[in-house]
Amino acid sequence: MSQAIPTQYGFKWGACEVSRLYDHGGHVTMELKTDAAKLSIRVTPSGQVRVEQTAGRRSAVKMEGMHSETITIPEVRSDRPIPVKGETHS
């Protein structure tokens, strides 16, 4: 069984790395990255999920149960840390 290894903004688990990118207006965005592809995943305040492949081989990602015309593409911004409740940054 793979162990999750903490990173600055998320964790590495097996062949993937999960990172939180940002939140804005109740929307939260995270990234799922492997050697073959990178996905940006946004969750809306109502719980809807939006997925965008931002890098990698097109054949590396297989979407099941989704229709591509329903996917919206948010602007990804990862140039600043996201505050975590209870953490302080200097």
Steps between C-alpha positions, in 0.01 A plus 500: 500500500635846405566757769394861451802733526420862595614780264482879541144520359372142510643150486664240276321167493624218281549624143312828553535831679194686628537876565261773604528798265258771616151591612290794389137584565428155640663319207798279592758378247749217536746327269559130439839441336673183373796440269251460212247782559386791716138580587348812653187419702264777612208444737225762498318618815204278400727193476532474122838378373687654204804317358761628253806317371774764515802293388608159379404253233139521397480119504619492865160618632177308462187676624215271589144619546569856387408690189774735378251776412409535870859562616596863568861616511606723790812714499759316710702714738768336713733792569398548863431273796149443629457567870393196701287555808726498804827550303704818506737611222784748547 
